[in-house]
Amino acid sequence: MCERIALPGGGFAIVCGGRHTRARCEECARLGRRTPADIECDGPPRRPGATTCDRKCCRAHAKRIGPDRDLCIECARAEAKGTVIKTLWE
């Protein structure tokens, strides 16, 4: 499998290799797309021992809430409604 990777300055590289292990945006995956995830959600944790949500998302599906702080769509919706997100272990 080969992939085109954008480089700083406007160039690009073509990288070929075995199985793709790069994280994918979870919201795009639901829509049938294979967008690479460059952001991890900084919302409330969803599993024991975690400090943040850590859901993987692309820039289009993340909401910037501060410097180096982003929320996934689900955490952003909950924040807008003023609701608390239930964690998986509750």
C-alpha positions in Angstrom: 0.0 0.0 0.0 1.3 3.4 -0.9 0.4 6.8 0.5 1.0 10.4 -0.4 2.3 12.4 2.6 2.3 16.2 2.6 5.6 17.7 3.6 6.3 21.2 5.0 6.9 23.7 2.3 4.3 22.3 -0.1 6.2 19.1 -1.2 5.1 15.6 -0.8 6.5 12.1 -0.4 5.1 8.7 -1.5 5.6 6.1 1.2 5.0 2.5 0.5 5.0 -0.3 2.9 3.1 -3.2 4.5 0.0 -2.9 6.6 -1.1 0.6 7.5 -0.8 1.3 11.2 -1.5 5.0 11.2 -4.4 6.0 13.4 -7.6 6.9 11.5 -10.3 9.4 12.4 -13.1 7.5 14.1 -15.8 9.9 12.8 -14.6 9.6 9.2 -14.5 5.8 9.5 -18.2 5.8 10.4 -18.8 7.8 7.2 -16.7 5.3 5.1 -13.6 7.5 4.8 -10.0 6.7 5.6 -8.8 10.1 6.9 -5.6 10.0 9.1 -6.2 11.2 12.6 -3.8 13.9 13.8 -5.6 14.9 17.0 -6.5 13.0 20.2 -9.5 14.3 22.2 -8.7 16.1 25.5 -12.3 15.5 26.9 -13.2 13.5 29.9 -11.7 10.0 30.2 -13.8 7.0 28.9 -11.9 4.2 30.6 -10.3 3.5 34.0 -6.8 4.9 34.3 -7.1 7.3 31.4 -6.7 11.0 31.9 -8.5 12.1 28.7 -11.0 10.7 26.1 -8.2 10.1 23.6 -10.6 9.5 20.7 -8.7 9.9 17.4 -10.0 12.5 15.0 -9.0 14.6 12.1 -8.9 18.4 12.1 -12.3 18.6 10.4 -13.9 16.6 13.3 -12.1 18.3 16.2 -13.1 21.4 18.1 -10.2 23.6 19.3 -10.9 24.7 22.9 -7.5 26.2 23.8 -3.8 26.0 23.0 -3.0 22.4 22.3 -6.5 21.3 23.5 -9.1 19.8 21.3 -12.4 17.9 21.7 -13.9 15.1 19.5 -17.4 15.7 18.1 -19.1 13.7 21.0 -17.3 15.6 23.7 -17.9 19.0 22.0 -21.6 18.2 21.7 -21.8 17.3 25.4 -19.9 20.5 26.3 -22.3 22.6 24.3 -25.3 21.0 26.0 -23.7 21.3 29.4 -24.0 17.6 30.0 -21.6 15.2 31.6 -20.3 12.4 29.4 -20.8 9.0 30.9 -17.6 7.0 31.1 -17.6 3.3 30.0 -17.0 2.0 33.5 -20.0 3.8 35.1 
